Amino acid sequence: MPMNAADIEHLIKQALPDAEISITDLAGDGDHYAAHVVSKEFAGKTRVAQHKLVFDALGGRMGGELHALALTTAAPK
Amino acid sequence: MSNPVHDRIKSMIDAHDVVLFMKGTPSFPQCGFSATVAKILDHIGAEVHGVNVLADPDIRNGIKDFTNWPTIPQLYVKGEFVGGCDIVREMFESGELKTFLKDKGVELDAAA
């Protein structure tokens, strides 16, 4: 069952309450999104560690229910 | 308790400077994300040892546990996990990838 943008945002916000999240639906099929996530939790972390925080927030849906999420992350400037 | 699949993965990433676990092969990628990473590495002149996870289901699943990373492709340089498609593209676009590879002592084809 594909996910909608609001579900993705909700899950990420639960794990990263301060996060600013912008989600773009790339294909309109609930399966291909781009997400940019900004959170102070990312400060000082490698990109891999940052992305893993988001994957953990998505609770194992990444690569399964959520086939393709083009993810970029950043700490607040 | 050793994990034979993880041991196989370890030997692959230790045997080659640049290892790309992907769907398909560098010359015939079978997924857009894998193709993107293969193209980026070709563009900057890095010789890539491709591992086609579609031809090896044990590796396809084992690699996700090995790295605790849920998707394919996965890029390793000198035994270190660098990232998937998003991270490699971001590093490439910022110019960081070439510097990273050089710093790691990876030979890049000058003609690229």
N, CA and C atoms of all chains as a GROMACS GRO file, in nm:
protein
  567
    1MET      N    1   0.089  -0.119   0.000
    1MET     CA    2   0.000   0.000   0.000
    1MET      C    3   0.093   0.124   0.000
    2PRO      N    4   0.093   0.201  -0.112
    2PRO     CA    5   0.184   0.316  -0.117
    2PRO      C    6   0.156   0.414  -0.002
    3MET      N    7   0.249   0.500   0.026
    3MET     CA    8   0.233   0.598   0.136
    3MET      C    9   0.199   0.734   0.077
    4ASN      N   10   0.136   0.820   0.157
    4ASN     CA   11   0.118   0.957   0.105
    4ASN      C   12   0.214   1.050   0.182
    5ALA      N   13   0.231   1.167   0.124
    5ALA     CA   14   0.332   1.261   0.176
    5ALA      C   15   0.307   1.292   0.323
    6ALA      N   16   0.180   1.305   0.359
    6ALA     CA   17   0.149   1.342   0.498
    6ALA      C   18   0.195   1.234   0.596
    7ASP      N   19   0.180   1.107   0.553
    7ASP     CA   20   0.225   0.996   0.640
    7ASP      C   21   0.377   1.004   0.661
    8ILE      N   22   0.447   1.030   0.552
    8ILE     CA   23   0.594   1.037   0.560
    8ILE      C   24   0.634   1.150   0.656
    9GLU      N   25   0.571   1.266   0.634
    9GLU     CA   26   0.604   1.382   0.718
    9GLU      C   27   0.573   1.353   0.865
   10HIS      N   28   0.459   1.290   0.888
   10HIS     CA   29   0.418   1.259   1.026
   10HIS      C   30   0.519   1.168   1.096
   11LEU      N   31   0.561   1.065   1.024
   11LEU     CA   32   0.657   0.969   1.083
   11LEU      C   33   0.789   1.038   1.115
   12ILE      N   34   0.837   1.120   1.021
   12ILE     CA   35   0.966   1.186   1.044
   12ILE      C   36   0.955   1.284   1.161
   13LYS      N   37   0.843   1.357   1.166
   13LYS     CA   38   0.822   1.456   1.274
   13LYS      C   39   0.817   1.388   1.411
   14GLN      N   40   0.762   1.267   1.414
   14GLN     CA   41   0.753   1.196   1.542
   14GLN      C   42   0.892   1.170   1.599
   15ALA      N   43   0.984   1.135   1.508
   15ALA     CA   44   1.119   1.101   1.554
   15ALA      C   45   1.207   1.226   1.564
   16LEU      N   46   1.178   1.324   1.478
   16LEU     CA   47   1.260   1.447   1.476
   16LEU      C   48   1.166   1.567   1.487
   17PRO      N   49   1.116   1.595   1.608
   17PRO     CA   50   1.012   1.697   1.626
   17PRO      C   51   1.049   1.835   1.571
   18ASP      N   52   1.178   1.867   1.568
   18ASP     CA   53   1.217   2.002   1.522
   18ASP      C   54   1.232   2.009   1.372
   19ALA      N   55   1.213   1.895   1.305
   19ALA     CA   56   1.248   1.888   1.163
   19ALA      C   57   1.162   1.977   1.076
   20GLU      N   58   1.230   2.043   0.981
   20GLU     CA   59   1.158   2.112   0.873
   20GLU      C   60   1.166   2.018   0.753
   21ILE      N   61   1.049   1.983   0.700
   21ILE     CA   62   1.043   1.877   0.598
   21ILE      C   63   0.973   1.931   0.475
   22SER      N   64   1.037   1.914   0.357
   22SER     CA   65   0.964   1.947   0.234
   22SER      C   66   0.963   1.821   0.148
   23ILE      N   67   0.844   1.782   0.107
   23ILE     CA   68   0.828   1.656   0.033
   23ILE      C   69   0.769   1.686  -0.105
   24THR      N   70   0.830   1.630  -0.207
   24THR     CA   71   0.780   1.647  -0.344
   24THR      C   72   0.739   1.510  -0.396
   25ASP      N   73   0.618   1.502  -0.447
   25ASP     CA   74   0.571   1.376  -0.507
   25ASP      C   75   0.621   1.374  -0.651
   26LEU      N   76   0.717   1.287  -0.679
   26LEU     CA   77   0.783   1.290  -0.809
   26LEU      C   78   0.700   1.227  -0.920
   27ALA      N   79   0.614   1.132  -0.882
   27ALA     CA   80   0.546   1.059  -0.990
   27ALA      C   81   0.395   1.050  -0.969
   28GLY      N   82   0.347   1.097  -0.855
   28GLY     CA   83   0.203   1.092  -0.830
   28GLY      C   84   0.150   0.952  -0.805
   29ASP      N   85   0.244   0.858  -0.777
   29ASP     CA   86   0.199   0.719  -0.756
   29ASP      C   87   0.216   0.674  -0.611
   30GLY      N   88   0.246   0.771  -0.524
   30GLY     CA   89   0.260   0.736  -0.383
   30GLY      C   90   0.381   0.650  -0.357
   31ASP      N   91   0.473   0.646  -0.450
   31ASP     CA   92   0.587   0.556  -0.436
   31ASP      C   93   0.719   0.624  -0.468
   32HIS      N   94   0.715   0.741  -0.523
   32HIS     CA   95   0.838   0.810  -0.563
   32HIS      C   96   0.834   0.953  -0.512
   33TYR      N   97   0.904   0.975  -0.404
   33TYR     CA   98   0.905   1.108  -0.343
   33TYR      C   99   1.048   1.158  -0.333
   34ALA      N  100   1.059   1.290  -0.324
   34ALA     CA  101   1.186   1.352  -0.284
   34ALA      C  102   1.156   1.424  -0.153
   35ALA      N  103   1.244   1.410  -0.057
   35ALA     CA  104   1.222   1.476   0.073
   35ALA      C  105   1.350   1.547   0.114
   36HIS      N  106   1.335   1.670   0.161
   36HIS     CA  107   1.449   1.742   0.218
   36HIS      C  108   1.417   1.765   0.365
   37VAL      N  109   1.504   1.719   0.452
   37VAL     CA  110   1.480   1.725   0.596
   37VAL      C  111   1.592   1.806   0.662
   38VAL      N  112   1.550   1.906   0.739
   38VAL     CA  113   1.648   1.989   0.813
   38VAL      C  114   1.619   1.969   0.962
   39SER      N  115   1.721   1.931   1.037
   39SER     CA  116   1.702   1.910   1.182
   39SER      C  117   1.834   1.930   1.254
   40LYS      N  118   1.826   1.983   1.375
   40LYS     CA  119   1.950   2.004   1.452
   40LYS      C  120   2.011   1.869   1.494
   41GLU      N  121   1.927   1.763   1.490
   41GLU     CA  122   1.980   1.630   1.523
   41GLU      C  123   2.091   1.587   1.427
   42PHE      N  124   2.092   1.648   1.308
   42PHE     CA  125   2.191   1.607   1.206
   42PHE      C  126   2.327   1.670   1.228
   43ALA      N  127   2.328   1.774   1.309
   43ALA     CA  128   2.454   1.849   1.327
   43ALA      C  129   2.567   1.756   1.366
   44GLY      N  130   2.680   1.770   1.297
   44GLY     CA  131   2.799   1.693   1.332
   44GLY      C  132   2.795   1.548   1.288
   45LYS      N  133   2.688   1.506   1.223
   45LYS     CA  134   2.678   1.365   1.180
   45LYS      C  135   2.712   1.350   1.032
   46THR      N  136   2.760   1.231   0.996
   46THR     CA  137   2.786   1.206   0.853
   46THR      C  138   2.652   1.197   0.781
   47ARG      N  139   2.657   1.208   0.648
   47ARG     CA  140   2.532   1.196   0.570
   47ARG      C  141   2.469   1.059   0.593
   48VAL      N  142   2.552   0.956   0.598
   48VAL     CA  143   2.498   0.821   0.621
   48VAL      C  144   2.422   0.817   0.753
   49ALA      N  145   2.481   0.874   0.857
   49ALA     CA  146   2.416   0.872   0.990
   49ALA      C  147   2.288   0.956   0.985
   50GLN      N  148   2.291   1.067   0.914
   50GLN     CA  149   2.172   1.151   0.903
   50GLN      C  150   2.059   1.073   0.834
   51HIS      N  151   2.093   1.012   0.722
   51HIS     CA  152   1.990   0.937   0.647
   51HIS      C  153   1.936   0.821   0.731
   52LYS      N  154   2.024   0.757   0.809
   52LYS     CA  155   1.978   0.644   0.892
   52LYS      C  156   1.877   0.691   0.996
   53LEU      N  157   1.893   0.814   1.047
   53LEU     CA  158   1.795   0.867   1.144
   53LEU      C  159   1.658   0.876   1.078
   54VAL      N  160   1.658   0.919   0.952
   54VAL     CA  161   1.530   0.930   0.880
   54VAL      C  162   1.474   0.791   0.851
   55PHE      N  163   1.561   0.699   0.809
   55PHE     CA  164   1.514   0.562   0.782
   55PHE      C  165   1.454   0.500   0.908
   56ASP      N  166   1.521   0.522   1.021
   56ASP     CA  167   1.468   0.467   1.148
   56ASP      C  168   1.330   0.527   1.177
   57ALA      N  169   1.317   0.658   1.149
   57ALA     CA  170   1.188   0.725   1.174
   57ALA      C  171   1.080   0.661   1.086
   58LEU      N  172   1.119   0.618   0.967
   58LEU     CA  173   1.021   0.559   0.875
   58LEU      C  174   0.993   0.412   0.909
   59GLY      N  175   1.057   0.366   1.013
   59GLY     CA  176   1.023   0.236   1.069
   59GLY      C  177   1.030   0.121   0.971
   60GLY      N  178   1.140   0.114   0.898
   60GLY     CA  179   1.160  -0.003   0.812
   60GLY      C  180   1.080   0.000   0.683
   61ARG      N  181   1.011   0.112   0.655
   61ARG     CA  182   0.932   0.116   0.530
   61ARG      C  183   1.021   0.149   0.409
   62MET      N  184   1.138   0.203   0.439
   62MET     CA  185   1.226   0.244   0.330
   62MET      C  186   1.275   0.121   0.253
   63GLY      N  187   1.259   0.123   0.124
   63GLY     CA  188   1.301   0.008   0.043
   63GLY      C  189   1.194  -0.098   0.035
   64GLY      N  190   1.087  -0.082   0.112
   64GLY     CA  191   0.976  -0.178   0.106
   64GLY      C  192   0.853  -0.105   0.056
   65GLU      N  193   0.764  -0.068   0.150
   65GLU     CA  194   0.642   0.006   0.117
   65GLU      C  195   0.678   0.135   0.042
   66LEU      N  196   0.790   0.194   0.086
   66LEU     CA  197   0.835   0.318   0.025
   66LEU      C  198   0.954   0.283  -0.064
   67HIS      N  199   0.919   0.263  -0.194
   67HIS     CA  200   1.023   0.209  -0.281
   67HIS      C  201   1.134   0.309  -0.305
   68ALA      N  202   1.092   0.433  -0.332
   68ALA     CA  203   1.195   0.529  -0.371
   68ALA      C  204   1.171   0.661  -0.301
   69LEU      N  205   1.258   0.696  -0.209
   69LEU     CA  206   1.254   0.828  -0.146
   69LEU      C  207   1.389   0.892  -0.170
   70ALA      N  208   1.389   0.994  -0.258
   70ALA     CA  209   1.514   1.066  -0.283
   70ALA      C  210   1.532   1.160  -0.165
   71LEU      N  211   1.630   1.132  -0.081
   71LEU     CA  212   1.643   1.202   0.047
   71LEU      C  213   1.766   1.292   0.050
   72THR      N  214   1.746   1.415   0.094
   72THR     CA  215   1.860   1.501   0.126
   72THR      C  216   1.836   1.555   0.267
   73THR      N  217   1.943   1.570   0.340
   73THR     CA  218   1.932   1.614   0.480
   73THR      C  219   2.032   1.726   0.506
   74ALA      N  220   2.003   1.805   0.607
   74ALA     CA  221   2.095   1.912   0.646
   74ALA      C  222   2.065   1.954   0.788
   75ALA      N  223   2.167   2.006   0.855
   75ALA     CA  224   2.148   2.068   0.986
   75ALA      C  225   2.113   2.214   0.961
   76PRO      N  226   2.041   2.277   1.050
   76PRO     CA  227   2.008   2.419   1.031
   76PRO      C  228   2.136   2.502   1.022
   77LYS      N  229   2.136   2.602   0.936
   77LYS     CA  230   2.258   2.685   0.921
   77LYS      C  231   2.273   2.778   1.043
   78MET      N  232   2.923  -1.581   1.640
   78MET     CA  233   2.872  -1.673   1.537
   78MET      C  234   2.893  -1.602   1.402
   79SER      N  235   2.983  -1.657   1.317
   79SER     CA  236   3.014  -1.583   1.194
   79SER      C  237   2.899  -1.601   1.095
   80ASN      N  238   2.886  -1.501   1.009
   80ASN     CA  239   2.776  -1.501   0.910
   80ASN      C  240   2.842  -1.519   0.772
   81PRO      N  241   2.821  -1.634   0.709
   81PRO     CA  242   2.892  -1.660   0.583
   81PRO      C  243   2.866  -1.556   0.475
   82VAL      N  244   2.744  -1.504   0.473
   82VAL     CA  245   2.713  -1.401   0.369
   82VAL      C  246   2.791  -1.274   0.401
   83HIS      N  247   2.793  -1.236   0.528
   83HIS     CA  248   2.869  -1.116   0.566
   83HIS      C  249   3.018  -1.137   0.538
   84ASP      N  250   3.064  -1.260   0.559
   84ASP     CA  251   3.206  -1.287   0.529
   84ASP      C  252   3.234  -1.269   0.380
   85ARG      N  253   3.141  -1.315   0.298
   85ARG     CA  254   3.157  -1.300   0.152
   85ARG      C  255   3.158  -1.151   0.115
   86ILE      N  256   3.065  -1.075   0.177
   86ILE     CA  257   3.059  -0.931   0.149
   86ILE      C  258   3.190  -0.866   0.190
   87LYS      N  259   3.236  -0.901   0.308
   87LYS     CA  260   3.361  -0.842   0.360
   87LYS      C  261   3.475  -0.868   0.264
   88SER      N  262   3.483  -0.992   0.214
   88SER     CA  263   3.596  -1.023   0.124
   88SER      C  264   3.585  -0.943  -0.006
   89MET      N  265   3.462  -0.920  -0.052
   89MET     CA  266   3.445  -0.840  -0.175
   89MET      C  267   3.491  -0.696  -0.152
   90ILE      N  268   3.447  -0.637  -0.042
   90ILE     CA  269   3.479  -0.494  -0.022
   90ILE      C  270   3.625  -0.473   0.015
   91ASP      N  271   3.688  -0.581   0.063
   91ASP     CA  272   3.833  -0.570   0.093
   91ASP      C  273   3.918  -0.596  -0.031
   92ALA      N  274   3.859  -0.666  -0.130
   92ALA     CA  275   3.939  -0.708  -0.247
   92ALA      C  276   3.948  -0.599  -0.354
   93HIS      N  277   3.860  -0.502  -0.349
   93HIS     CA  278   3.859  -0.397  -0.453
   93HIS      C  279   3.846  -0.259  -0.391
   94ASP      N  280   3.908  -0.160  -0.454
   94ASP     CA  281   3.902  -0.024  -0.400
   94ASP      C  282   3.759   0.029  -0.400
   95VAL      N  283   3.691   0.012  -0.514
   95VAL     CA  284   3.556   0.069  -0.531
   95VAL      C  285   3.460  -0.046  -0.564
   96VAL      N  286   3.367  -0.071  -0.474
   96VAL     CA  287   3.271  -0.181  -0.494
   96VAL      C  288   3.130  -0.124  -0.492
   97LEU      N  289   3.054  -0.156  -0.597
   97LEU     CA  290   2.917  -0.106  -0.604
   97LEU      C  291   2.821  -0.226  -0.606
   98PHE      N  292   2.748  -0.241  -0.495
   98PHE     CA  293   2.641  -0.342  -0.491
   98PHE      C  294   2.522  -0.279  -0.562
   99MET      N  295   2.479  -0.340  -0.670
   99MET     CA  296   2.381  -0.274  -0.756
   99MET      C  297   2.287  -0.377  -0.819
  100LYS      N  298   2.184  -0.325  -0.883
  100LYS     CA  299   2.095  -0.410  -0.963
  100LYS      C  300   2.143  -0.402  -1.106
  101GLY      N  301   2.193  -0.517  -1.156
  101GLY     CA  302   2.252  -0.519  -1.289
  101GLY      C  303   2.402  -0.504  -1.277
  102THR      N  304   2.464  -0.461  -1.388
  102THR     CA  305   2.610  -0.444  -1.388
  102THR      C  306   2.640  -0.301  -1.430
  103PRO      N  307   2.764  -0.253  -1.405
  103PRO     CA  308   2.796  -0.115  -1.446
  103PRO      C  309   2.766  -0.088  -1.594
  104SER      N  310   2.788  -0.188  -1.679
  104SER     CA  311   2.760  -0.162  -1.822
  104SER      C  312   2.612  -0.187  -1.855
  105PHE      N  313   2.544  -0.270  -1.775
  105PHE     CA  314   2.399  -0.292  -1.799
  105PHE      C  315   2.323  -0.281  -1.668
  106PRO      N  316   2.310  -0.156  -1.614
  106PRO     CA  317   2.233  -0.140  -1.490
  106PRO      C  318   2.085  -0.172  -1.514
  107GLN      N  319   2.020  -0.225  -1.413
  107GLN     CA  320   1.878  -0.263  -1.430
  107GLN      C  321   1.790  -0.189  -1.331
  108CYS      N  322   1.837  -0.068  -1.292
  108CYS     CA  323   1.755   0.014  -1.200
  108CYS      C  324   1.809   0.154  -1.212
  109GLY      N  325   1.720   0.252  -1.209
  109GLY     CA  326   1.760   0.391  -1.229
  109GLY      C  327   1.862   0.439  -1.128
  110PHE      N  328   1.841   0.400  -1.002
  110PHE     CA  329   1.933   0.447  -0.897
  110PHE      C  330   2.071   0.386  -0.915
  111SER      N  331   2.074   0.256  -0.947
  111SER     CA  332   2.202   0.189  -0.971
  111SER      C  333   2.271   0.251  -1.092
  112ALA      N  334   2.192   0.279  -1.195
  112ALA     CA  335   2.249   0.338  -1.317
  112ALA      C  336   2.310   0.475  -1.287
  113THR      N  337   2.242   0.553  -1.205
  113THR     CA  338   2.293   0.687  -1.171
  113THR      C  339   2.430   0.678  -1.105
  114VAL      N  340   2.443   0.589  -1.008
  114VAL     CA  341   2.571   0.578  -0.937
  114VAL      C  342   2.679   0.526  -1.031
  115ALA      N  343   2.644   0.426  -1.111
  115ALA     CA  344   2.743   0.369  -1.205
  115ALA      C  345   2.790   0.478  -1.303
  116LYS      N  346   2.697   0.559  -1.350
  116LYS     CA  347   2.732   0.666  -1.447
  116LYS      C  348   2.824   0.770  -1.382
  117ILE      N  349   2.790   0.807  -1.256
  117ILE     CA  350   2.872   0.907  -1.185
  117ILE      C  351   3.015   0.856  -1.171
  118LEU      N  352   3.028   0.730  -1.130
  118LEU     CA  353   3.163   0.675  -1.108
  118LEU      C  354   3.239   0.664  -1.240
  119ASP      N  355   3.167   0.629  -1.346
  119ASP     CA  356   3.231   0.622  -1.478
  119ASP      C  357   3.275   0.761  -1.522
  120HIS      N  358   3.189   0.858  -1.495
  120HIS     CA  359   3.217   0.996  -1.537
  120HIS      C  360   3.344   1.050  -1.470
  121ILE      N  361   3.364   1.015  -1.343
  121ILE     CA  362   3.485   1.069  -1.277
  121ILE      C  363   3.604   0.974  -1.292
  122GLY      N  364   3.584   0.867  -1.368
  122GLY     CA  365   3.697   0.782  -1.403
  122GLY      C  366   3.739   0.684  -1.297
  123ALA      N  367   3.644   0.642  -1.215
  123ALA     CA  368   3.678   0.543  -1.111
  123ALA      C  369   3.648   0.402  -1.163
  124GLU      N  370   3.742   0.312  -1.147
  124GLU     CA  371   3.718   0.173  -1.188
  124GLU      C  372   3.632   0.107  -1.082
  125VAL      N  373   3.522   0.049  -1.124
  125VAL     CA  374   3.423  -0.003  -1.028
  125VAL      C  375   3.413  -0.155  -1.038
  126HIS      N  376   3.417  -0.222  -0.924
  126HIS     CA  377   3.384  -0.364  -0.921
  126HIS      C  378   3.235  -0.373  -0.888
  127GLY      N  379   3.154  -0.409  -0.988
  127GLY     CA  380   3.010  -0.417  -0.967
  127GLY      C  381   2.970  -0.554  -0.913
  128VAL      N  382   2.877  -0.555  -0.818
  128VAL     CA  383   2.822  -0.681  -0.767
  128VAL      C  384   2.673  -0.678  -0.797
  129ASN      N  385   2.629  -0.766  -0.887
  129ASN     CA  386   2.488  -0.766  -0.929
  129ASN      C  387   2.404  -0.842  -0.826
  130VAL      N  388   2.332  -0.770  -0.742
  130VAL     CA  389   2.255  -0.835  -0.635
  130VAL      C  390   2.136  -0.912  -0.692
  131LEU      N  391   2.097  -0.880  -0.814
  131LEU     CA  392   1.985  -0.953  -0.874
  131LEU      C  393   2.026  -1.097  -0.905
  132ALA      N  394   2.157  -1.116  -0.921
  132ALA     CA  395   2.206  -1.251  -0.953
  132ALA      C  396   2.242  -1.327  -0.825
  133ASP      N  397   2.227  -1.263  -0.710
  133ASP     CA  398   2.273  -1.326  -0.585
  133ASP      C  399   2.183  -1.284  -0.469
  134PRO      N  400   2.067  -1.350  -0.452
  134PRO     CA  401   1.970  -1.310  -0.349
  134PRO      C  402   2.028  -1.303  -0.208
  135ASP      N  403   2.123  -1.392  -0.176
  135ASP     CA  404   2.184  -1.388  -0.042
  135ASP      C  405   2.252  -1.253  -0.019
  136ILE      N  406   2.326  -1.210  -0.123
  136ILE     CA  407   2.396  -1.082  -0.111
  136ILE      C  408   2.295  -0.968  -0.107
  137ARG      N  409   2.189  -0.981  -0.187
  137ARG     CA  410   2.088  -0.874  -0.196
  137ARG      C  411   2.030  -0.845  -0.057
  138ASN      N  412   2.003  -0.950   0.018
  138ASN     CA  413   1.948  -0.928   0.152
  138ASN      C  414   2.057  -0.904   0.256
  139GLY      N  415   2.165  -0.982   0.240
  139GLY     CA  416   2.274  -0.974   0.339
  139GLY      C  417   2.336  -0.836   0.347
  140ILE      N  418   2.344  -0.770   0.230
  140ILE     CA  419   2.412  -0.638   0.229
  140ILE      C  420   2.333  -0.536   0.311
  141LYS      N  421   2.201  -0.553   0.317
  141LYS     CA  422   2.118  -0.456   0.391
  141LYS      C  423   2.141  -0.470   0.541
  142ASP      N  424   2.161  -0.595   0.587
  142ASP     CA  425   2.192  -0.612   0.730
  142ASP      C  426   2.334  -0.567   0.759
  143PHE      N  427   2.422  -0.604   0.664
  143PHE     CA  428   2.566  -0.578   0.684
  143PHE      C  429   2.590  -0.431   0.715
  144THR      N  430   2.514  -0.346   0.642
  144THR     CA  431   2.535  -0.201   0.657
  144THR      C  432   2.427  -0.136   0.740
  145ASN      N  433   2.319  -0.213   0.767
  145ASN     CA  434   2.200  -0.151   0.827
  145ASN      C  435   2.154  -0.033   0.740
  146TRP      N  436   2.147  -0.068   0.608
  146TRP     CA  437   2.102   0.034   0.510
  146TRP      C  438   2.000  -0.037   0.422
  147PRO      N  439   1.879   0.018   0.406
  147PRO     CA  440   1.768  -0.061   0.352
  147PRO      C  441   1.760  -0.073   0.200
  148THR      N  442   1.844   0.001   0.127
  148THR     CA  443   1.823   0.002  -0.018
  148THR      C  444   1.949  -0.033  -0.095
  149ILE      N  445   1.927  -0.060  -0.222
  149ILE     CA  446   2.034  -0.083  -0.320
  149ILE      C  447   2.022   0.031  -0.419
  150PRO      N  448   2.130   0.091  -0.470
  150PRO     CA  449   2.270   0.052  -0.465
  150PRO      C  450   2.337   0.093  -0.335
  151GLN      N  451   2.451   0.030  -0.312
  151GLN     CA  452   2.536   0.067  -0.199
  151GLN      C  453   2.681   0.076  -0.248
  152LEU      N  454   2.744   0.190  -0.219
  152LEU     CA  455   2.882   0.211  -0.265
  152LEU      C  456   2.979   0.197  -0.149
  153TYR      N  457   3.085   0.120  -0.175
  153TYR     CA  458   3.195   0.104  -0.077
  153TYR      C  459   3.323   0.152  -0.141
  154VAL      N  460   3.402   0.228  -0.064
  154VAL     CA  461   3.534   0.270  -0.111
  154VAL      C  462   3.637   0.230  -0.004
  155LYS      N  463   3.732   0.152  -0.043
  155LYS     CA  464   3.837   0.104   0.049
  155LYS      C  465   3.771   0.043   0.175
  156GLY      N  466   3.669  -0.037   0.150
  156GLY     CA  467   3.605  -0.110   0.259
  156GLY      C  468   3.507  -0.029   0.341
  157GLU      N  469   3.491   0.101   0.308
  157GLU     CA  470   3.404   0.188   0.389
  157GLU      C  471   3.274   0.216   0.315
  158PHE      N  472   3.161   0.206   0.382
  158PHE     CA  473   3.033   0.237   0.319
  158PHE      C  474   3.021   0.387   0.300
  159VAL      N  475   2.998   0.428   0.175
  159VAL     CA  476   2.989   0.571   0.143
  159VAL      C  477   2.844   0.617   0.140
  160GLY      N  478   2.758   0.535   0.080
  160GLY     CA  479   2.617   0.573   0.075
  160GLY      C  480   2.545   0.508  -0.041
  161GLY      N  481   2.417   0.549  -0.055
  161GLY     CA  482   2.338   0.503  -0.167
  161GLY      C  483   2.334   0.610  -0.274
  162CYS      N  484   2.233   0.604  -0.359
  162CYS     CA  485   2.226   0.695  -0.474
  162CYS      C  486   2.221   0.841  -0.432
  163ASP      N  487   2.137   0.873  -0.334
  163ASP     CA  488   2.121   1.013  -0.295
  163ASP      C  489   2.254   1.074  -0.248
  164ILE      N  490   2.322   0.999  -0.160
  164ILE     CA  491   2.444   1.053  -0.102
  164ILE      C  492   2.554   1.065  -0.208
  165VAL      N  493   2.567   0.963  -0.293
  165VAL     CA  494   2.671   0.968  -0.396
  165VAL      C  495   2.643   1.085  -0.492
  166ARG      N  496   2.514   1.102  -0.529
  166ARG     CA  497   2.482   1.214  -0.620
  166ARG      C  498   2.512   1.348  -0.552
  167GLU      N  499   2.475   1.361  -0.424
  167GLU     CA  500   2.498   1.486  -0.352
  167GLU      C  501   2.649   1.515  -0.344
  168MET      N  502   2.727   1.412  -0.316
  168MET     CA  503   2.872   1.428  -0.306
  168MET      C  504   2.931   1.465  -0.443
  169PHE      N  505   2.876   1.403  -0.547
  169PHE     CA  506   2.926   1.431  -0.683
  169PHE      C  507   2.896   1.576  -0.721
  170GLU      N  508   2.772   1.618  -0.696
  170GLU     CA  509   2.730   1.753  -0.737
  170GLU      C  510   2.808   1.860  -0.660
  171SER      N  511   2.852   1.828  -0.540
  171SER     CA  512   2.927   1.929  -0.462
  171SER      C  513   3.077   1.919  -0.489
  172GLY      N  514   3.118   1.820  -0.570
  172GLY     CA  515   3.260   1.805  -0.599
  172GLY      C  516   3.334   1.725  -0.492
  173GLU      N  517   3.259   1.685  -0.390
  173GLU     CA  518   3.320   1.617  -0.274
  173GLU      C  519   3.365   1.475  -0.309
  174LEU      N  520   3.293   1.412  -0.403
  174LEU     CA  521   3.318   1.270  -0.432
  174LEU      C  522   3.459   1.251  -0.489
  175LYS      N  523   3.495   1.336  -0.584
  175LYS     CA  524   3.629   1.323  -0.646
  175LYS      C  525   3.738   1.342  -0.540
  176THR      N  526   3.722   1.445  -0.456
  176THR     CA  527   3.820   1.471  -0.350
  176THR      C  528   3.828   1.352  -0.256
  177PHE      N  529   3.710   1.300  -0.220
  177PHE     CA  530   3.703   1.186  -0.127
  177PHE      C  531   3.780   1.067  -0.184
  178LEU      N  532   3.756   1.037  -0.311
  178LEU     CA  533   3.821   0.921  -0.373
  178LEU      C  534   3.973   0.942  -0.379
  179LYS      N  535   4.013   1.063  -0.415
  179LYS     CA  536   4.159   1.092  -0.422
  179LYS      C  537   4.220   1.080  -0.283
  180ASP      N  538   4.151   1.136  -0.184
  180ASP     CA  539   4.204   1.129  -0.046
  180ASP      C  540   4.219   0.984   0.000
  181LYS      N  541   4.132   0.897  -0.053
  181LYS     CA  542   4.138   0.757  -0.014
  181LYS      C  543   4.242   0.679  -0.096
  182GLY      N  544   4.303   0.752  -0.190
  182GLY     CA  545   4.408   0.688  -0.271
  182GLY      C  546   4.352   0.605  -0.385
  183VAL      N  547   4.230   0.638  -0.429
  183VAL     CA  548   4.171   0.565  -0.542
  183VAL      C  549   4.218   0.629  -0.672
  184GLU      N  550   4.269   0.549  -0.763
  184GLU     CA  551   4.318   0.601  -0.892
  184GLU      C  552   4.199   0.639  -0.979
  185LEU      N  553   4.203   0.758  -1.035
  185LEU     CA  554   4.097   0.801  -1.126
  185LEU      C  555   4.156   0.815  -1.265
  186ASP      N  556   4.079   0.767  -1.363
  186ASP     CA  557   4.127   0.774  -1.502
  186ASP      C  558   4.134   0.921  -1.541
  187ALA      N  559   4.253   0.970  -1.572
  187ALA     CA  560   4.273   1.113  -1.599
  187ALA      C  561   4.187   1.159  -1.716
  188ALA      N  562   4.162   1.070  -1.810
  188ALA     CA  563   4.087   1.112  -1.932
  188ALA      C  564   3.943   1.148  -1.898
  189ALA      N  565   3.897   1.102  -1.784
  189ALA     CA  566   3.754   1.124  -1.750
  189ALA      C  567   3.726   1.271  -1.724
   0.00000   0.00000   0.00000
